[in-house]
């Protein structure tokens, strides 16, 4: 099978083995981010405690498992305090990196976080 190489080191969207959140996988990552946001957004904004909605965060997991960039998808924010707290939580997370042909690669990911 021929290997495809990413000459520009751009993040992959499709990989052979997806990145995995070190502290327990996808469901634990969702729990971690939503808990972090609820804990850290409310003190910044009194109305944040009653905010409901869905956030979409796009981020890049690096070859070492760190997160280098994170942003709210355009038009998908809820509240500035929630948006900022979600970005902070995602950037602090640690991952087992994605890989292609056994080699770690940069990986672009999008997650949805619900607040009700």
C-alpha positions in Angstrom: 0.0 0.0 0.0 1.3 3.4 -1.0 1.8 5.9 1.9 0.6 9.4 1.4 2.7 12.1 2.9 1.7 15.6 4.0 4.5 17.7 2.7 3.3 20.9 4.4 2.7 19.3 7.8 -0.9 20.5 7.6 -3.2 18.9 10.2 -5.0 15.8 8.9 -8.8 15.5 9.1 -8.8 11.8 8.3 -6.3 9.4 9.9 -5.8 5.7 10.3 -5.8 6.0 14.1 -7.6 9.0 15.7 -6.2 10.9 18.6 -7.4 9.7 22.0 -8.0 11.8 25.2 -5.5 10.5 27.7 -7.8 10.7 30.7 -10.5 8.3 29.5 -11.5 8.8 25.8 -14.1 10.9 24.1 -16.9 10.8 26.8 -14.4 11.8 29.6 -13.1 14.7 27.4 -16.7 16.0 26.9 -17.3 15.7 30.7 -14.0 17.5 31.4 -14.6 20.4 29.1 -18.3 21.0 30.1 -17.3 20.8 33.8 -14.4 23.2 33.3 -16.6 25.7 31.4 -19.4 25.6 34.1 -16.8 26.1 36.9 -14.8 28.8 35.2 -17.4 30.8 33.1 -19.9 31.7 35.8 -17.5 33.7 37.9 -16.6 35.9 34.9 -20.3 36.6 34.0 -23.3 36.3 36.3 -25.5 35.4 33.4 -23.2 32.5 32.4 -24.6 30.3 35.1 -28.0 30.2 33.3 -26.6 30.0 29.7 -27.9 27.1 27.6 -26.9 26.1 24.1 -24.3 24.2 22.1 -20.7 25.1 21.4 -18.6 23.8 18.6 -14.8 23.9 19.2 -12.3 23.2 16.4 -8.7 22.4 17.5 -5.4 20.8 16.4 -3.8 18.0 18.3 -0.1 18.0 17.7 2.3 15.1 17.2 3.2 15.2 20.9 -0.4 15.1 22.1 -0.7 18.8 23.0 -3.3 21.1 21.6 -1.8 24.0 19.7 -4.8 25.9 18.5 -8.4 26.0 19.5 -11.3 28.3 18.4 -15.0 28.5 18.4 -16.5 27.6 15.0 -17.8 30.8 13.4 -21.4 31.5 14.4 -21.3 28.7 17.0 -20.6 30.5 20.2 -23.0 30.7 23.2 -21.6 33.5 25.5 -18.2 35.1 25.6 -17.4 33.6 29.0 -18.4 30.1 28.0 -16.6 30.4 24.6 -13.3 31.5 26.3 -13.5 28.8 29.0 -14.1 26.1 26.4 -11.1 27.2 24.5 -9.0 27.2 27.7 -10.1 23.7 28.6 -9.4 22.3 25.2 -5.9 23.9 25.1 -5.1 22.3 28.5 -6.1 18.8 27.4 -3.6 16.1 26.7 -4.0 13.4 24.0 -2.4 10.3 22.6 -1.6 11.6 19.1 -3.3 10.5 15.9 -1.2 8.4 13.5 -0.9 7.3 10.0 1.2 4.2 9.2 2.4 4.2 12.8 3.8 7.8 12.6 2.2 10.5 14.8 0.6 13.3 12.8 -1.1 16.6 13.4 -4.9 16.1 13.6 -7.7 18.6 13.3 -10.8 17.8 15.4 -14.2 19.4 16.1 -16.2 18.7 19.2 -19.7 19.7 20.2 -20.4 20.6 23.8 -24.0 20.9 25.1 -25.0 23.2 28.0 -28.5 22.8 29.4 
